[in-house]
Amino acid sequence: MRFRTARTDRASRPGGGDEVAALIALSYELLDAHADTQRIAGAVATDVEWESHLAYLRDLQRVGREALARAAQPVAGR
């Protein structure tokens, strides 16, 4: 999985003040995932390549939902 939560953990903590950076990183990762899917679909990919890519997409979905949930949390004092 290329999307690493460490890229956005500090920035996306409630009160971290930079939830936008986490959402930007997530957006770029989603664009990369889309390009990867197009590349794999256009090639003769093995079952192993597809399974790996699908696991990556599932992980990306989970991490994306977490980033969105953190960004949506109200922060005391804001």
Secondary structure, 3 states (H helix, E strand, C coil): CCCCHHHCHHHHCCCCCCHHHHHHHHHHHHHHHHHHHHHHHHCCCCHHHHHHHHHHHHHHHHHHHHHHHHHHCCCCCC
